[in-house]
């Protein structure tokens, strides 16, 4: 009788172990490497649209730096937000008459649409200043302040769905 239950266990293990392994692998990939993310709202218009389904790259920033103009997913505390990196650690970001400046030098802002109210922001060391592309309709670092690197879950630029928007967005 004992050998039958052992045999049943072996048979069960042999039959289902590959499926369990696949499930564990998919969970690990989703948690640590990449996962789908959905754009919520119009704060990144014209680059991204509400309900775009994208891939969140969770691993790049473990091996490389966060760059200006990267599109990132930030854990704001109560939700995840998708924004564009404008200010890097230790920089001064400002807007004057609708023009963006970093450390007093105007930067080409080909992504931003709408009017941006004047502001000046000193980005603390180890933190990043992010803005939505749709400046008139974005809750971003102008409201939440800057974000620590550990608050940035990763970068995203690949739209998967809808299919007519499929591709790399920068």
N, CA, C and O of each residue as an XYZ file, in Angstrom:
680
protein
N       0.826     -1.196      0.000
C       0.000      0.000      0.000
C       0.868      1.258      0.000
O       0.573      2.237     -0.685
N       1.948      1.206      0.787
C       2.820      2.365      0.880
C       3.458      2.695     -0.468
O       3.589      3.870     -0.813
N       3.844      1.709     -1.213
C       4.471      1.969     -2.499
C       3.491      2.596     -3.491
O       3.911      3.331     -4.385
N       2.187      2.316     -3.347
C       1.192      2.908     -4.230
C       1.103      4.414     -3.999
O       1.060      5.177     -4.964
N       1.075      4.857     -2.747
C       1.009      6.293     -2.486
C       2.302      6.971     -2.923
O       2.267      8.103     -3.405
N       3.439      6.302     -2.765
C       4.706      6.835     -3.265
C       4.671      6.930     -4.779
O       5.098      7.926     -5.363
N       4.162      5.894     -5.397
C       4.063      5.887     -6.860
C       3.126      6.994     -7.347
O       3.412      7.662     -8.340
N       1.999      7.185     -6.640
C       1.063      8.250     -7.007
C       1.725      9.619     -6.883
O       1.553     10.484     -7.743
N       2.482      9.806     -5.805
C       3.175     11.080     -5.610
C       4.194     11.307     -6.724
O       4.275     12.397     -7.290
N       4.976     10.261     -7.036
C       5.964     10.374     -8.104
C       5.290     10.708     -9.434
O       5.769     11.551    -10.193
N       4.167     10.031     -9.704
C       3.443     10.265    -10.950
C       2.919     11.708    -10.992
O       3.055     12.401    -12.000
N       2.322     12.144     -9.882
C       1.803     13.514     -9.790
C       2.942     14.510     -9.988
O       2.824     15.449    -10.775
N       4.044     14.298     -9.272
C       5.188     15.204     -9.344
C       5.741     15.262    -10.764
O       6.014     16.343    -11.288
N       5.905     14.092    -11.387
C       6.434     14.019    -12.742
C       5.514     14.721    -13.738
O       5.978     15.396    -14.657
N       4.218     14.555    -13.547
C       3.244     15.113    -14.479
C       3.069     16.615    -14.320
O       2.948     17.320    -15.322
N       3.051     17.124    -13.097
C       2.713     18.524    -12.856
C       3.902     19.435    -12.564
O       3.757     20.657    -12.597
N       5.075     18.868    -12.280
C       6.231     19.699    -11.973
C       6.561     20.703    -13.085
O       6.841     21.860    -12.772
N       6.541     20.319    -14.356
C       6.836     21.314    -15.404
C       5.865     22.501    -15.378
O       6.276     23.639    -15.606
N       4.591     22.246    -15.103
C       3.608     23.336    -15.050
C       3.848     24.243    -13.853
O       3.736     25.464    -13.958
N       4.175     23.649    -12.730
C       4.486     24.438    -11.533
C       5.736     25.286    -11.791
O       5.797     26.453    -11.405
N       6.720     24.689    -12.443
C       7.942     25.421    -12.783
C       7.658     26.601    -13.705
O       8.220     27.681    -13.522
N       6.791     26.403    -14.691
C       6.431     27.484    -15.606
C       5.729     28.613    -14.859
O       6.028     29.786    -15.086
N       4.812     28.273    -13.981
C       4.085     29.286    -13.203
C       5.054     30.086    -12.337
O       4.978     31.314    -12.301
N       5.952     29.417    -11.649
C       6.940     30.098    -10.800
C       7.830     31.000    -11.665
O       8.127     32.132    -11.283
N       8.252     30.498    -12.822
C       9.090     31.277    -13.731
C       8.377     32.540    -14.194
O       8.970     33.619    -14.183
N       7.125     32.426    -14.597
C       6.348     33.577    -15.059
C       6.178     34.600    -13.932
O       6.302     35.802    -14.166
N       5.901     34.141    -12.737
C       5.749     35.054    -11.585
C       7.062     35.792    -11.321
O       7.055     36.999    -11.078
N       8.169     35.089    -11.366
C       9.472     35.734    -11.138
C       9.795     36.746    -12.235
O      10.291     37.834    -11.946
N       9.519     36.398    -13.485
C       9.745     37.336    -14.597
C       8.908     38.593    -14.395
O       9.409     39.710    -14.527
N       7.617     38.403    -14.070
C       6.707     39.538    -13.885
C       7.153     40.429    -12.727
O       7.074     41.654    -12.815
N       7.615     39.819    -11.658
C       7.990     40.579    -10.468
C       9.329     41.301    -10.612
O       9.487     42.415    -10.113
N      10.300     40.671    -11.297
C      11.655     41.207    -11.275
C      12.210     41.647    -12.630
O      13.222     42.347    -12.659
N      11.601     41.272    -13.742
C      12.180     41.581    -15.041
C      11.279     42.492    -15.861
O      11.684     43.602    -16.206
N      10.073     42.054    -16.178
C       9.153     42.878    -16.960
C       7.716     42.473    -16.654
O       7.426     41.336    -16.280
N       6.832     43.446    -16.828
C       5.418     43.179    -16.607
C       4.591     44.160    -17.419
O       5.079     45.223    -17.803
N       3.341     43.807    -17.681
C       2.476     44.741    -18.413
C       2.035     45.880    -17.502
O       1.900     45.706    -16.291
N       1.817     47.027    -18.090
C       1.305     48.182    -17.344
C       0.359     48.941    -18.264
O       0.575     49.005    -19.474
N      -0.686     49.513    -17.684
C      -1.691     50.227    -18.470
C      -1.618     51.712    -18.146
O      -1.598     52.103    -16.979
N      -1.579     52.534    -19.188
C      -1.580     53.980    -19.024
C      -2.962     54.388    -18.508
O      -3.990     53.994    -19.057
N      -2.958     55.184    -17.443
C      -4.205     55.622    -16.832
C      -4.301     57.142    -16.940
O      -3.648     57.869    -16.192
N      -5.116     57.611    -17.873
C      -5.301     59.046    -18.016
C      -4.580     59.625    -19.218
O      -3.988     58.907    -20.023
N      -4.647     60.940    -19.316
C      -4.119     61.631    -20.495
C      -2.896     62.486    -20.201
O      -2.552     63.361    -20.996
N      -2.233     62.248    -19.071
C      -1.108     63.110    -18.696
C       0.118     62.938    -19.583
O       1.009     63.787    -19.561
N       0.185     61.867    -20.358
C       1.335     61.658    -21.247
C       0.965     61.830    -22.716
O       1.737     61.456    -23.599
N      -0.227     62.400    -22.986
C      -0.628     62.663    -24.378
C       0.393     63.609    -24.979
O       0.829     64.459    -24.203
N       0.783     63.614    -26.031
C       0.543     62.963    -27.269
C       1.368     61.709    -27.450
O       1.143     60.948    -28.392
N       2.321     61.482    -26.560
C       3.181     60.310    -26.670
C       2.411     59.029    -26.352
O       2.437     58.073    -27.127
N       1.730     59.018    -25.213
C       0.972     57.842    -24.773
C      -0.493     58.210    -24.618
O      -0.829     59.349    -24.291
N      -1.351     57.246    -24.852
C      -2.792     57.469    -24.746
C      -3.368     56.674    -23.590
O      -2.821     55.646    -23.190
N      -4.480     57.161    -23.058
C      -5.200     56.459    -22.004
C      -5.497     55.029    -22.461
O      -5.960     54.810    -23.580
N      -5.230     54.078    -21.596
C      -5.483     52.643    -21.815
C      -4.456     51.957    -22.718
O      -4.632     50.784    -23.046
N      -3.379     52.656    -23.135
C      -2.297     51.955    -23.839
C      -1.753     50.874    -22.911
O      -1.549     51.122    -21.723
N      -1.520     49.689    -23.439
C      -0.902     48.606    -22.674
C       0.566     48.571    -23.074
O       0.908     48.463    -24.252
N       1.427     48.664    -22.059
C       2.864     48.764    -22.302
C       3.608     47.690    -21.512
O       3.032     47.016    -20.659
N       4.883     47.547    -21.809
C       5.762     46.654    -21.054
C       6.627     47.503    -20.126
O       7.302     48.432    -20.570
N       6.602     47.179    -18.847
C       7.455     47.828    -17.853
C       8.746     47.030    -17.728
O       8.727     45.861    -17.344
N       9.855     47.661    -18.052
C      11.183     47.050    -17.938
C      11.686     47.317    -16.523
O      12.075     48.440    -16.201
N      11.680     46.296    -15.687
C      12.056     46.439    -14.276
C      13.554     46.257    -14.028
O      14.029     46.525    -12.924
N      14.296     45.812    -15.023
C      15.689     45.442    -14.782
C      16.722     46.466    -15.263
O      17.819     46.528    -14.709
N      16.401     47.255    -16.265
C      17.382     48.177    -16.867
C      18.061     49.071    -15.840
O      19.279     49.247    -15.882
N      17.292     49.632    -14.924
C      17.874     50.585    -13.984
C      18.686     49.915    -12.887
O      19.295     50.602    -12.067
N      18.704     48.613    -12.859
C      19.600     47.917    -11.933
C      21.011     47.858    -12.503
O      21.986     47.685    -11.773
N      21.100     48.006    -13.839
C      22.411     47.914    -14.490
C      22.812     49.187    -15.235
O      23.940     49.292    -15.716
N      21.893     50.159    -15.333
C      22.221     51.409    -16.025
C      21.559     52.584    -15.318
O      20.705     52.407    -14.450
N      21.967     53.775    -15.705
C      21.446     54.987    -15.080
C      20.098     55.392    -15.666
O      19.735     54.994    -16.773
N      19.378     56.182    -14.906
C      18.153     56.808    -15.383
C      18.579     58.043    -16.156
O      19.364     58.852    -15.661
N      18.065     58.187    -17.366
C      18.457     59.299    -18.228
C      17.320     60.306    -18.380
O      16.141     59.978    -18.248
N      17.721     61.541    -18.664
C      16.737     62.577    -18.956
C      15.885     62.131    -20.147
O      16.405     61.571    -21.112
N      14.614     62.376    -20.077
C      13.600     62.075    -21.088
C      13.159     60.610    -21.108
O      12.295     60.257    -21.911
N      13.719     59.741    -20.253
C      13.190     58.375    -20.135
C      11.738     58.454    -19.667
O      11.387     59.323    -18.868
N      10.903     57.555    -20.158
C       9.541     57.408    -19.637
C       9.613     56.350    -18.549
O      10.031     55.219    -18.794
N       9.200     56.728    -17.342
C       9.336     55.846    -16.187
C       7.990     55.611    -15.512
O       7.043     56.385    -15.658
N       7.946     54.514    -14.772
C       6.790     54.211    -13.935
C       7.234     54.422    -12.495
O       8.203     53.822    -12.030
N       6.503     55.287    -11.802
C       6.864     55.696    -10.449
C       5.795     55.223     -9.465
O       4.598     55.325     -9.736
N       6.240     54.706     -8.326
C       5.326     54.370     -7.240
C       5.130     55.648     -6.431
O       5.977     56.023     -5.620
N       4.008     56.301     -6.663
C       3.724     57.588     -6.024
C       3.233     57.396     -4.586
O       3.129     58.365     -3.834
N       2.938     56.181     -4.209
C       2.442     55.906     -2.865
C       1.051     55.316     -2.916
O       0.815     54.217     -2.414
N       0.123     56.050     -3.528
C      -1.247     55.548     -3.622
C      -1.524     54.918     -4.984
O      -2.532     54.234     -5.162
N      -0.626     55.151     -5.949
C      -0.813     54.593     -7.289
C       0.501     54.639     -8.051
O       1.467     55.266     -7.616
N       0.524     53.963     -9.197
C       1.656     54.048    -10.104
C       1.349     55.119    -11.134
O       0.237     55.193    -11.656
N       2.349     55.952    -11.423
C       2.169     56.985    -12.436
C       3.249     56.836    -13.501
O       4.366     56.406    -13.211
N       2.909     57.193    -14.722
C       3.848     57.116    -15.840
C       4.173     58.551    -16.248
O       3.284     59.323    -16.605
N       5.453     58.894    -16.189
C       5.900     60.267    -16.477
C       7.242     60.238    -17.192
O       7.832     59.175    -17.389
N       7.717     61.415    -17.577
C       9.000     61.558    -18.263
C      10.007     62.215    -17.311
O       9.682     63.200    -16.647
N      11.219     61.674    -17.244
C      12.284     62.236    -16.406
C      12.780     63.524    -17.057
O      13.169     63.539    -18.225
N      12.759     64.603    -16.277
C      13.260     65.898    -16.751
C      14.494     66.312    -15.955
O      15.496     66.729    -16.536
N      14.427     66.199    -14.633
C      15.537     66.625    -13.782
C      16.232     65.461    -13.125
O      15.587     64.557    -12.594
N      17.561     65.483    -13.160
C      18.392     64.447    -12.549
C      18.876     64.920    -11.176
O      18.746     66.102    -10.858
N      19.426     64.026    -10.363
C      19.859     64.387     -9.016
C      20.775     65.619     -8.982
O      21.736     65.723     -9.745
N      20.445     66.547     -8.073
C      21.268     67.727     -7.864
C      21.050     68.867     -8.840
O      21.706     69.902     -8.725
N      20.144     68.707     -9.802
C      19.914     69.758    -10.790
C      18.821     70.725    -10.330
O      18.007     70.414     -9.461
N      18.836     71.905    -10.943
C      17.744     72.853    -10.761
C      16.913     72.837    -12.040
O      17.417     73.108    -13.130
N      15.628     72.513    -11.884
C      14.706     72.499    -13.018
C      13.790     73.697    -12.865
O      13.269     73.953    -11.779
N      13.593     74.430    -13.948
C      12.694     75.581    -13.887
C      11.946     75.723    -15.205
O      12.348     75.195    -16.243
N      10.862     76.444    -15.121
C      10.090     76.784    -16.311
C       9.813     78.271    -16.251
O       9.373     78.798    -15.229
N      10.074     78.935    -17.352
C       9.859     80.370    -17.441
C       9.248     80.676    -18.809
O       9.818     80.335    -19.845
N       8.103     81.311    -18.796
C       7.402     81.643    -20.043
C       7.208     80.425    -20.945
O       7.331     80.521    -22.166
N       6.901     79.266    -20.327
C       6.644     78.046    -21.087
C       7.882     77.311    -21.562
O       7.760     76.307    -22.263
N       9.075     77.780    -21.204
C      10.319     77.129    -21.621
C      10.944     76.428    -20.423
O      10.969     76.967    -19.316
N      11.449     75.215    -20.659
C      12.095     74.435    -19.598
C      13.585     74.714    -19.557
O      14.245     74.835    -20.589
N      14.104     74.813    -18.329
C      15.527     75.038    -18.111
C      16.046     74.024    -17.105
O      15.357     73.675    -16.146
N      17.270     73.554    -17.331
C      17.974     72.721    -16.365
C      19.292     73.406    -16.076
O      20.109     73.621    -16.971
N      19.489     73.747    -14.804
C      20.685     74.489    -14.372
C      20.883     75.763    -15.185
O      22.007     76.131    -15.526
N      19.778     76.427    -15.487
C      19.822     77.707    -16.175
C      19.926     77.634    -17.684
O      19.858     78.666    -18.351
N      20.092     76.434    -18.247
C      20.189     76.288    -19.695
C      18.883     75.722    -20.238
O      18.354     74.738    -19.722
N      18.375     76.361    -21.289
C      17.130     75.882    -21.887
C      17.337     74.495    -22.503
O      18.332     74.240    -23.182
N      16.372     73.610    -22.246
C      16.430     72.288    -22.873
C      15.315     72.192    -23.913
O      14.222     72.729    -23.733
N      15.619     71.502    -24.990
C      14.628     71.309    -26.050
C      13.536     70.391    -25.505
O      13.795     69.237    -25.167
N      12.337     70.904    -25.425
C      11.209     70.176    -24.859
C      10.228     69.817    -25.973
O       9.146     70.394    -26.075
N      10.622     68.863    -26.799
C       9.769     68.486    -27.931
C       8.619     67.590    -27.499
O       7.737     67.295    -28.306
N       8.607     67.148    -26.239
C       7.566     66.244    -25.759
C       6.376     66.988    -25.152
O       5.232     66.553    -25.286
N       6.649     68.094    -24.493
C       5.611     68.796    -23.743
C       4.583     69.470    -24.622
O       4.918     70.104    -25.623
N       3.321     69.326    -24.236
C       2.241     70.057    -24.907
C       1.470     70.831    -23.854
O       1.423     70.437    -22.689
N       0.875     71.916    -24.264
C       0.132     72.748    -23.330
C       1.048     73.729    -22.625
O       2.273     73.633    -22.704
N       0.433     74.669    -21.937
C       1.188     75.679    -21.198
C       1.671     75.111    -19.875
O       0.965     74.356    -19.206
N       2.882     75.487    -19.515
C       3.447     75.079    -18.229
C       3.639     76.331    -17.396
O       4.342     77.255    -17.804
N       3.012     76.359    -16.221
C       3.194     77.497    -15.326
C       4.656     77.591    -14.894
O       5.361     76.583    -14.835
N       5.101     78.798    -14.594
C       6.468     79.014    -14.136
C       6.689     78.301    -12.796
O       5.811     78.290    -11.934
N       7.871     77.711    -12.639
C       8.264     77.088    -11.377
C       9.779     76.988    -11.328
O      10.456     77.093    -12.351
N      10.298     76.786    -10.132
C      11.717     76.495     -9.917
C      11.758     75.357     -8.909
O      11.068     75.399     -7.890
N      12.571     74.337     -9.193
C      12.644     73.172     -8.305
C      14.083     72.691     -8.226
O      14.720     72.435     -9.247
N      14.590     72.569     -7.002
C      15.920     72.007     -6.754
C      15.748     70.510     -6.505
O      15.116     70.111     -5.527
N      16.311     69.680     -7.389
C      16.183     68.227     -7.249
C      17.232     67.754     -6.241
O      18.428     67.945     -6.462
N      16.797     67.138     -5.133
C      17.772     66.654     -4.148
C      18.658     65.548     -4.728
O      18.285     64.875     -5.689
N      19.825     65.377     -4.131
C      20.728     64.288     -4.526
C      19.968     62.964     -4.394
O      19.241     62.753     -3.422
N      20.140     62.083     -5.372
C      19.524     60.764     -5.334
C      18.058     60.749     -5.742
O      17.397     59.718     -5.627
N      17.535     61.892     -6.224
C      16.130     61.962     -6.613
C      15.990     62.477     -8.043
O      16.939     62.986     -8.641
N      14.767     62.328     -8.573
C      14.486     62.670     -9.968
C      13.208     63.493    -10.051
O      12.266     63.279     -9.287
N      13.188     64.432    -10.985
C      12.040     65.297    -11.228
C      11.368     64.818    -12.504
O      12.014     64.729    -13.548
N      10.068     64.506    -12.434
C       9.347     63.974    -13.586
C       8.159     64.864    -13.930
O       7.539     65.465    -13.053
N       7.853     64.935    -15.230
C       6.693     65.685    -15.713
C       5.906     64.812    -16.682
O       6.475     63.960    -17.365
N       4.602     65.027    -16.737
C       3.799     64.435    -17.790
C       3.977     65.251    -19.055
O       4.235     66.453    -18.982
N       3.845     64.631    -20.202
C       3.982     65.363    -21.468
C       2.851     66.360    -21.668
O       3.059     67.421    -22.255
N       1.669     66.035    -21.191
C       0.507     66.917    -21.285
C       0.528     67.817    -20.047
O      -0.152     67.537    -19.060
N       1.302     68.883    -20.105
C       1.631     69.687    -18.931
C       0.421     70.315    -18.249
O       0.453     70.558    -17.043
N      -0.639     70.581    -18.999
C      -1.829     71.193    -18.394
C      -2.697     70.165    -17.676
O      -3.599     70.536    -16.925
N      -2.438     68.884    -17.897
C      -3.286     67.834    -17.338
C      -2.422     66.729    -16.728
O      -2.589     65.555    -17.058
N      -1.506     67.102    -15.846
C      -0.593     66.109    -15.281
C      -0.305     66.396    -13.819
O       0.080     67.504    -13.445
N      -0.500     65.379    -13.011
C      -0.054     65.424    -11.618
C       1.340     64.789    -11.626
O       1.480     63.595    -11.893
N       2.352     65.578    -11.336
C       3.730     65.110    -11.471
C       4.579     65.725    -10.370
O       4.054     66.073     -9.313
N       5.883     65.866    -10.598
C       6.782     66.390     -9.561
C       6.457     67.818     -9.150
O       6.887     68.263     -8.086
N       5.711     68.540     -9.969
C       5.283     69.881     -9.572
C       4.334     69.796     -8.376
O       4.219     70.747     -7.603
N       3.655     68.655     -8.224
C       2.696     68.458     -7.130
C       3.233     67.512     -6.064
O       3.090     67.772     -4.869
N       3.856     66.405     -6.498
C       4.308     65.378     -5.563
C       5.727     65.600     -5.068
O       6.130     65.001     -4.071
N       6.489     66.445     -5.742
C       7.907     66.589     -5.440
C       8.705     65.562     -6.224
O       8.155     64.828     -7.045
N       9.986     65.516     -5.969
C      10.855     64.590     -6.694
C      10.723     63.186     -6.108
O      10.145     62.991     -5.039
N      11.273     62.213     -6.837
C      11.155     60.810     -6.444
C      12.525     60.180     -6.300
O      13.431     60.444     -7.090
N      12.666     59.342     -5.281
C      13.902     58.589     -5.080
C      13.999     57.488     -6.132
O      12.991     57.053     -6.688
N      15.216     57.051     -6.392
C      15.424     55.999     -7.392
C      14.620     54.749     -7.048
O      14.090     54.088     -7.941
N      14.527     54.423     -5.773
C      13.790     53.208     -5.390
C      12.273     53.324     -5.617
O      11.563     52.319     -5.630
N      11.787     54.566     -5.794
C      10.370     54.771     -6.132
C      10.105     54.553     -7.624
O       8.956     54.401     -8.039
N      11.160     54.540     -8.417
C      11.024     54.345     -9.858
C      11.104     52.853    -10.137
O      12.155     52.234     -9.974
N       9.976     52.280    -10.563
C       9.877     50.837    -10.754
C      10.604     50.362    -12.009
O      11.013     49.205    -12.097
N      10.760     51.255    -12.971
C      11.438     50.891    -14.209
C      11.054     51.854    -15.310
O      10.379     52.859    -15.084
N      11.504     51.519    -16.509
C      11.170     52.378    -17.634
C      10.258     51.636    -18.593
O      10.168     50.408    -18.580
N       9.594     52.410    -19.416
C       8.675     51.825    -20.380
C       8.706     52.646    -21.653
O       8.837     53.869    -21.612
N       8.585     51.978    -22.771
C       8.475     52.697    -24.031
C       7.776     51.876    -25.104
O       7.427     52.406    -26.158
N       7.567     50.590    -24.849
C       6.961     49.716    -25.847
C       5.462     49.575    -25.615
O       5.030     49.025    -24.602
N       4.670     50.080    -26.566
C       3.217     49.928    -26.513
C       2.856     48.628    -27.220
O       3.235     48.412    -28.371
N       2.118     47.760    -26.520
C       1.679     46.490    -27.092
C       0.279     46.574    -27.684
O      -0.022     45.946    -28.699
N      -0.567     47.357    -27.035
C      -1.974     47.417    -27.428
C      -2.493     48.818    -27.174
O      -2.089     49.418    -26.179
N      -3.331     49.363    -27.975
C      -3.957     48.774    -29.152
C      -2.947     48.590    -30.284
O      -1.939     49.291    -30.363
N      -3.241     47.645    -31.140
C      -2.284     47.265    -32.188
C      -1.957     48.400    -33.148
O      -0.858     48.436    -33.702
N      -2.886     49.327    -33.357
C      -2.580     50.448    -34.261
C      -1.575     51.428    -33.644
O      -1.069     52.309    -34.338
N      -1.284     51.279    -32.344
C      -0.277     52.112    -31.678
C       0.961     51.287    -31.295
O       1.856     51.796    -30.620
N       1.016     50.028    -31.718
C       2.114     49.142    -31.377
C       3.465     49.759    -31.746
O       3.627     50.315    -32.832
N       4.417     49.656    -30.840
C       5.775     50.096    -31.155
C       6.426     50.894    -30.052
O       5.878     51.075    -28.964
N       7.603     51.361    -30.369
C       8.472     52.095    -29.472
C       8.025     53.546    -29.383
O       7.918     54.225    -30.405
N       7.763     54.027    -28.170
C       7.386     55.432    -27.948
C       8.496     56.067    -27.133
O       8.943     55.509    -26.131
N       8.935     57.234    -27.567
C      10.019     57.901    -26.832
C       9.600     59.245    -26.351
O      10.387     59.945    -25.714
